[in-house]
Structure formats: C-alpha cells, structure tokens
C-alpha cells in the first residue's frame, strides 16, 4: 500500500487494503472452518479406530513452524522491496516561490562570522557612549539594551560585572539612550533584546 501510494497509484493501494484487510478479515473464520472440516474428512476416511483417528487429528492440528518461517521471510522481503522501491523513485525538484527562496542553504560558518561582525559593530557603537575621562583599559561594563527597529534604544541598564561607579554608570546610560544602533545591511540579525560587553 505504501509503495503504490508513493508511486502515485492510490486506487491500487485502496484495492490492496480492501482485499488484504477487509475481505480477509470477513472471510477468515469461514475459510479456517472449511480447512478444518477438510482435514477431519480426510482423517476419518483414511484411518479406522477412534484412537488412531484421534492421534492423526492431533498430528494434523497445531502450529506450522514452516508457515511461521515463510511468513517472516515474506515480511522481511516485503519490507526490503518497499525500501528499494522508495529509494529508486525520482526525487521531486522543489518548486521555487516567486516571493523568496534561497538557491542554496547559507553557509553556517559564514552566517556565524557575519553575526559576530554585527555584534562587534554594536559593541563599537556602544563604546562611543563610554564616559569621557574614564579609561577604557582595565574597566569593564555589561549593558542590557532593549531596541526597536531599526536601532532606537527603548531602555538600557547596566548589569554586573561593571567596574564603573554610580556616576559613571549613569553618564554611560544617558549617552547610550541617545545612541542609534542601526547597522545597515545586517538587520536580519537584529534582536529587540541584546546584551553587550564593554571593555578596553
């Protein structure tokens, strides 16, 4: 059924379902009863004496291990054939949308490098707000920004660690809130919330 569906023959898959699942289920009991009666008639006709007949019926009944092995082999073969059929089917070429679909997947290393460059540009912009007269070397400060596109500051806070005193922190935040963090050509990396580490 799976193979026929993948081959674009759903009607054949439905036919297999009806024959193998529905009809087999409906007729299973009557087929088994007919099989049993056939065996009983054969034993009664070919053997005399109740004890002998009973022994032959016991012998004719039970589970057939040969049938079990055949069933397992058929199932394994069926799964193998389905896998081969699916693998041999031609792969569909994805339809390209007129809106935007990249011709190829972006290089993850290049994407990472561009994101790193964007974050470095944000840090350089933030460093322009560093308090005048305060040495950048040896000092460090973590700044939390909440932005709105393309780069306007909605809110800014100082996070620890920060080696600046209270007055220096306040001067830094005042300047950062006036700063535009727009980076042309990198808006795909823009996030409304970002944390920037400032150090010399």
HELIX and SHEET records of a PDB file:
HELIX    1   1 UNK A    2  UNK A    6  1                                   5    
HELIX    2   2 UNK A   10  UNK A   17  1                                   8    
HELIX    3   3 UNK A   18  UNK A   23  3                                   6    
HELIX    4   4 UNK A   24  UNK A   46  1                                  23    
HELIX    5   5 UNK A   50  UNK A   60  1                                  11    
HELIX    6   6 UNK A   65  UNK A   88  1                                  24    
HELIX    7   7 UNK A  108  UNK A  127  1                                  20    
HELIX    8   8 UNK A  166  UNK A  178  1                                  13    
HELIX    9   9 UNK A  187  UNK A  189  5                                   3    
SHEET    1   A 3 UNK A 152  UNK A 162  0                                        
SHEET    2   A 3 UNK A 140  UNK A 148 -1                                        
SHEET    3   A 3 UNK A 193  UNK A 199 -1                                        
END                                                                             
